[in-house]
Amino acid sequence: MNAYYRLATMEDVDYVAANLRQADRDELLANGWTNPYKALEQGWALSEPCYVMIDRNDVPFGLCGAVPDPDEAWKASVWMMATDGLEREPLGVARGSRKLVKEWSEKFSLLWNHVDTRNEVHLAWLKWLGFKFINKIEHNNHSFYEFAKVTHHV
């Protein structure tokens, strides 16, 4: 079986947090998170819904989700954090993430967030999914790109 996505559990959060890719750990630190587990736990809890990526050996290798804006329900911040297994399953990630972005786009008119400029895997993933990089910002002495995808007229 190839890689696939399913709804994430707390056990998935535990596993991914304990095995996080260095680039993703660095991005969380640059965002001010000192504990990757807490960041992923919050992402899991707030996402509608949170998915886990499972490799061909049934091992979780990433989490992703869409977190609705509490003040403007028509927009959500999208995110992904993963283990090194992410780079071993590019086709499964590509196929699954296109479906997820389509699902999120049907629920939210604007998908957005910011990404560490050093995180080349995430930058390539976002570009491939059709997100536009709209601004470069400085946060906690690190550079980030704001990105967005408008899916409906607002």
C-alpha positions in Angstrom: 0.0 0.0 0.0 1.1 3.5 -0.7 1.2 6.5 1.7 -2.2 7.7 2.8 -3.9 10.2 5.1 -6.4 9.6 7.9 -7.7 11.6 10.9 -4.9 12.1 13.5 -4.9 10.8 17.0 -2.9 11.9 20.1 -0.7 8.9 19.5 0.2 10.3 16.1 1.0 13.7 17.6 3.3 12.0 20.1 5.1 10.1 17.4 5.6 13.0 15.0 6.6 15.4 17.8 9.3 12.9 19.0 10.6 12.4 15.5 10.2 15.9 13.9 12.4 16.9 10.9 15.1 19.3 11.9 13.8 21.9 9.4 10.3 21.7 11.0 11.8 21.9 14.6 13.8 25.0 13.5 10.6 26.6 12.1 8.7 26.0 15.3 11.6 27.5 17.3 11.7 30.5 15.0 8.0 30.9 15.7 8.6 31.0 19.4 7.6 27.4 20.3 10.1 25.9 22.7 8.3 22.6 22.9 7.4 20.9 19.5 4.9 18.6 21.3 2.9 21.5 22.6 2.8 23.1 19.1 1.6 19.9 17.4 -0.9 19.2 20.2 -2.4 22.7 19.7 -2.5 22.3 16.0 -4.2 18.9 16.4 -6.7 20.4 18.9 -7.6 23.5 16.8 -7.6 22.0 13.3 -10.9 21.2 11.6 -9.7 18.5 11.1 -6.1 17.4 11.7 -4.8 14.6 9.4 -1.8 12.3 9.8 0.2 11.1 6.9 1.0 7.3 7.0 3.8 5.7 5.0 3.6 2.4 3.2 4.8 0.6 6.4 1.9 2.1 8.4 4.2 4.5 10.3 3.0 8.1 10.8 5.3 10.7 9.2 3.5 14.0 9.3 0.6 16.0 10.5 -1.4 18.8 8.8 -4.5 20.7 9.4 -6.6 23.9 8.8 -7.2 26.1 11.9 -10.2 28.3 11.5 -9.8 32.0 12.4 -11.9 32.5 15.6 -13.0 36.0 14.4 -13.5 35.4 10.7 -14.8 31.9 10.0 -14.3 32.2 6.3 -10.5 31.9 6.6 -8.1 29.3 8.1 -4.4 28.9 8.6 -3.0 25.7 7.1 0.0 23.9 8.5 2.1 20.8 8.1 4.9 19.3 10.3 6.6 16.1 9.6 9.4 13.5 10.3 12.2 12.7 7.8 9.7 10.2 6.3 8.1 13.1 4.5 10.9 13.1 1.9 10.6 9.3 1.3 6.9 9.6 0.4 6.6 12.5 -2.1 4.0 11.0 -4.3 1.7 10.1 -1.4 2.1 13.5 0.1 1.4 15.2 -3.3 -1.7 13.2 -4.0 -3.2 13.4 -0.5 -2.4 17.1 0.0 -4.2 18.1 -3.2 -7.3 16.4 -1.9 -7.0 18.0 1.5 -6.5 21.5 0.1 -9.6 21.0 -2.1 -11.5 19.9 1.0 -10.4 22.9 3.0 -11.1 25.2 0.1 -14.7 24.1 0.1 -15.0 25.1 3.7 -12.8 28.3 3.8 -12.5 31.1 1.3 -9.0 32.0 2.3 -6.2 29.5 3.3 -3.1 31.2 4.6 -0.2 31.2 7.1 3.5 31.9 7.1 6.5 29.6 6.5 10.2 29.8 7.4 12.2 30.9 4.4 14.7 28.2 5.2 12.2 25.3 5.0 12.7 24.3 1.4 10.5 21.3 1.5 7.5 23.3 2.8 8.2 26.1 0.3 8.1 23.5 -2.6 5.0 21.8 -1.2 3.1 25.1 -1.0 4.2 26.3 -4.4 3.1 22.9 -5.9 -0.3 23.3 -4.2 -0.8 26.7 -5.8 -0.3 28.9 -2.8 1.1 32.4 -3.5 3.9 34.0 -1.5 2.6 37.5 -0.8 5.0 39.1 1.7 8.3 38.5 3.5 8.2 39.3 7.2 10.6 39.2 10.1 9.4 37.5 13.3 11.7 36.6 16.3 14.7 37.6 14.2 13.9 35.1 11.4 12.5 35.6 7.9 9.1 34.1 6.9 7.0 34.2 3.8 3.3 34.9 4.2 1.4 32.7 1.8 -2.2 32.5 0.7 -4.8 30.8 -1.5 -8.1 32.5 -2.2 -10.6 29.8 -3.0 -13.9 31.8 -3.2 -15.0 35.4 -3.6 -15.3 37.0 -0.2 
